[in-house]
Amino acid sequence: MKAGFIGVFTFIAIGVLAFIVLYFSTRYRSAFEADQACHSQISINYLDNTNVGCDHDLETRQWILFEDLPGLEPAKVLKRYRY
């Protein structure tokens, strides 16, 4: 019983640690870097699509690459650049 508890606790601790490392390692160091990455993605992959843009969200500290959809449909988020 005690060995099972230790195994489960170790498994959960490793999972939480892996999540924290992955969450914080995917961030940019500044808003400038995130902005540059977002606009660079547009220049490389979406040059012919005028409905794609970047927007800065101050509340969540990220740049968002999005595609405007026709009509009253909400924009489609293509990628997020957290900093």
C-alpha positions as CSV (number, residue, x, y, z in Angstrom):
1,M,0.0,0.0,0.0
2,K,2.8,2.4,0.9
3,A,4.8,1.6,-2.2
4,G,1.8,2.2,-4.4
5,F,1.2,5.6,-2.8
6,I,4.8,6.6,-3.4
7,G,4.6,5.4,-7.1
8,V,1.4,7.4,-7.7
9,F,2.8,10.4,-6.0
10,T,6.0,10.2,-8.0
11,F,4.1,9.8,-11.3
12,I,1.9,12.9,-10.5
13,A,4.9,14.9,-9.4
14,I,6.8,14.1,-12.7
15,G,3.7,15.0,-14.7
16,V,3.3,18.4,-13.0
17,L,7.0,19.1,-13.4
18,A,6.9,18.3,-17.1
19,F,3.8,20.5,-17.6
20,I,5.5,23.4,-15.8
21,V,8.7,23.1,-17.9
22,L,6.7,22.9,-21.2
23,Y,4.4,25.7,-20.3
24,F,7.2,28.2,-19.5
25,S,9.7,27.1,-22.1
26,T,7.3,28.0,-25.0
27,R,7.2,31.6,-24.1
28,Y,9.0,34.5,-25.7
29,R,11.1,36.8,-23.6
30,S,9.3,40.0,-24.6
31,A,6.3,41.4,-26.4
32,F,8.6,42.6,-29.1
33,E,9.9,39.0,-29.8
34,A,6.3,37.7,-29.9
35,D,5.2,40.5,-32.2
36,Q,8.1,39.8,-34.6
37,A,7.4,36.0,-34.6
38,C,3.7,36.7,-35.4
39,H,4.3,39.1,-38.3
40,S,7.1,36.9,-39.6
41,Q,4.7,34.0,-39.8
42,I,2.4,36.2,-41.9
43,S,5.2,37.1,-44.3
44,I,6.3,33.5,-44.7
45,N,3.0,31.5,-44.8
46,Y,0.1,33.9,-45.4
47,L,1.5,36.5,-47.8
48,D,-1.4,36.0,-50.3
49,N,-4.1,35.9,-47.7
50,T,-5.2,39.5,-46.7
51,N,-7.6,38.2,-44.0
52,V,-4.7,37.1,-41.7
53,G,-3.4,39.4,-39.1
54,C,-1.8,39.8,-35.7
55,D,-3.3,41.3,-32.6
56,H,-1.9,42.1,-29.2
57,D,-3.9,40.9,-26.2
58,L,-2.6,42.8,-23.1
59,E,-4.7,40.8,-20.6
60,T,-3.3,37.4,-21.5
61,R,0.2,38.7,-22.5
62,Q,0.2,37.2,-26.0
63,W,0.2,38.1,-29.7
64,I,-2.5,36.2,-31.6
65,L,-2.3,35.2,-35.2
66,F,-5.8,35.1,-36.6
67,E,-7.8,34.8,-39.7
68,D,-10.9,37.1,-40.3
69,L,-13.8,35.0,-41.5
70,P,-16.4,36.4,-43.8
71,G,-19.7,37.8,-42.5
72,L,-20.4,37.9,-38.8
73,E,-18.4,34.8,-38.0
74,P,-15.8,35.2,-35.2
75,A,-12.1,35.2,-36.2
76,K,-10.3,31.9,-36.3
77,V,-7.2,31.8,-34.0
78,L,-4.3,30.2,-35.9
79,K,-1.5,30.5,-33.3
80,R,-0.7,32.2,-30.0
81,Y,2.6,33.8,-29.1
82,R,2.9,34.0,-25.3
83,Y,5.5,36.2,-23.6
